[in-house]
Amino acid sequence: MKKLEKPAYEFSDVIDACLNGIARNTELKSTILTDKAAILLDGKKYELDVPQGKLYTYNELQRCHNSAPISEAQKKSYIKLYETYFVPEIKIETRAIYDAILNASKEECPFCGGIGTPKNLDHFLPKTKFPQFSVLPSNLIPSCLDCNLDSKKTSFATKPEEQTIHPYLDNPIFFEEQWITAEYIIQENNAPAIFKYSVNPPDYWDEIDKIRVNNFFNDFSIGSRYAKQAATTLSSKLLLIRSMLRKNISIEDIVVDALQPLIDEAPFKNYWEVGMSEGLRNYLRINQTI
């Protein structure tokens, strides 16, 4: 939903950095050196397949470039490479890479549109199922705890429409076109007004892409999280708009001065404030008050 630039680190260099940190485990080092060429081929195919929506074709514990099986011993080695020689702070060279990838998010989780703050890197394809990607930079996504533990967990797609949007490499339409909108709703019995966010992708999108964004919206609880975020700023927005109405400023001038800039200057197309501002704008135009 929020695009991030793909990490600048080469897969081969990251593997080498991990190998540099292996001092005594000669068996692990030998395994990685022997398998490195195959691991790199898998990584290359991964980065070609994400934009085409083909990760769902991958089988767990199997090479994606030639379908060769990955043994339990290899799986343990690849996971150990990540957990023991990439993540620990004592491994200065590789931990610097980890932190750089994490910090590139600028404390905004890409899965929930910046609502949460990333605390760690999430394996887009889980390392227990696809261990060959355990240290692939483009498979490591900064993620907040809610998105990592509650929403994404360790699942992976087996159908095209089940694929989660990949923040680094996915189809540009998910980032450059609007598919989340919101309605401003006045409730009965003096209950606080609310925003109802929903999925409205362009009609010309492929049906699979429409289903993907709808699944993404539901899986990451975007509607409720965006609505809660919008509610925190609603009072100040209403004070401003009502003040302008009392001064007999026209509805269109209010839209142009108070709401449109929030839409035009939003950090990305499907930012929570875009839907909120459009919801207020549409309500104003229909009802001529708020």
DAFEN-V692872 format. One record per helix or strand of 2 or more residues. SS is the DSSP state (H for helix, E for strand). FROM is the first residue (numbers start at 1). TO is the last residue. Records with the same first field share a line. If there is no record, write none. Layout:
SS=FROM-TO  FROM-TO
This chain:
H=11-20  26-50  55-57  72-85  92-103  131-133  137-139  145-152  160-162  173-176  207-219  222-246  251-264  272-287
E=120-123  140-143  180-185  194-199
